[in-house]
Amino acid sequence: MSTVAPRMKPEETDTKKIRVLAAGFIGNILEWYDFAVYGFFAPTIGKLFFPSEDPRVSLIAAFGAFAAGFLMRPVGAVLFGHIGDRIGRKKALTLSVLMMAIPTMLVGILPTHAQIGMYAAIMMVLLRMIQGISVGGEYTSSFVFLVEHAPAGRRAFFGSWSMIGATCGILLGSAVGALINTFTTNEQLMEWGWRIPFLAGVLVAFVGYFIRHGIPDQPIAEELSEQEVYSPLKQAWVSHKTELLQSAGLNMMNAVTFYTVFIYLSTWLVEEVGETRAEALDINTISMAALTVMVPFAAMLADKYGRKPLLLFGAAGVTMFSYPLLWLMHHQHYQMILAGQIGFAVLVACFAGAIPATITELFKRGVRVSAASVSYNIPFAIFGGTAPMVAAWLVHSTGNPLSIAWYLSGIAAISFCITLTIKETRHNSLEE
């Protein structure tokens, strides 16, 4: 049987290693920048595309469109997983970044409800769905590519660069959002300011495309096409059913925690705590910067001590400390709010740094991208995409701003129990 793309060898140049890291890193910046910008500007988008007399209803509708994109991620997982396993990782990575760029640009020029009525909302949802297909193929294809090319003993660190790209994208979206909120009036923001971040994202897409287009696919495509795995997803279900469920369980916590903390809480700080939008985005920007720095360090710990200790620590932390951290953030004191969100960032970094390598190591090479994509994107579609909407609904229906803590803790507790069933994957061979 042929071997899949060889791991990075010591004799390979530092330049090639940097190109591999950049290829896995750059596409995630655009993918997650766009989703972050949408989340941060959800109140504005809600008013413009889903108008209602109750601002909270508009907000929930806007987050519903956000969720629609996530519900399409399993479609992208199947599509790009098949491409990655049957044709090659490079082809999947190149197509995914193009599929994100076009709808991102179209969102930036989309007419609002005031101009074309209900068609504005329909078009917004359709564009979010196309973007969701793209994201369904991007993140997992990139981290499988990175882990497969990692030097011995550095799989988690290399795999974490997909997450670093994602956090940099969200960080960039947060920073752009903060700048626009700072330098535009309310009227300017509603009229044209919200469009700028989406149009600017197209520039990132072109950079990502050219970087990925220039990387060699190595013998991946030829080798995989020789294998008798005509339906990688079907084969993954037959031979890796337990691992698929374990991976999905890990990602359930990952999805809910990440999107509640770093997407929804910016809105929560404005609506429930009374912070200005500029202050909320400043806090999110700082905490995302902290997360970006912490993820590679957590990954290095996972390379040294194993994946499972980091995963268990993160899940236990979210289970026990969600309520105290949210209580801390529910005070109109900038330093307390920032401390609470950075506390969440520490916990997220623990499992975010270990998950890419863990998932890649759970599956055999011929079905790896398909299995990783589906087991990652289904829980993100069900739990991640709906997390901001569920959080907004909980606060609205209970009248308790801290009610979302119980959702975070409950999901994390389930993932903690599932993690206990996973065997340590650090020494698993990627050549099988």
Secondary structure, 3 states (H helix, E strand, C coil): CCCCCCCCCCCCCHHHHHHHHHHHHHHHHHHHHHHHHHHHCHHHHHHHHCCCCCHHHHHHHHHHHHHHHHHCHHHHHHHHHHHHHHCCHHHHHHHHHHHHHHHHHHHHCCCCHHHHCHHHHHHHHHHHHHHHHHHHHHHHHHHHHHHHCCCCCCHHHHHHHHHHHHHHHHHHHHHHHHHHHHHCCHHHHHHHHCHHHHHHHHHHHHHHHHHHHCCCCCCHHHHHHHCCCCCHHHHHHHHCHHHHHHHHHHHHHHHHHHHHHHHHHHHHHHHHHCCCHHHHHHHHHHHHHHHHHHHHHHHHHHHHHCHHHHHHHHHHHHHHHHHHHHHHHCCCCHHHHHHHHHHHHHHHHHHHHHHHHHHHHHCCHHHHHHHHHHHHHHHHHHHHCCHHHHHHHHHHHHCCCCCHHHHHHHHHHHHHHHHHCCCCCCCCCCCC
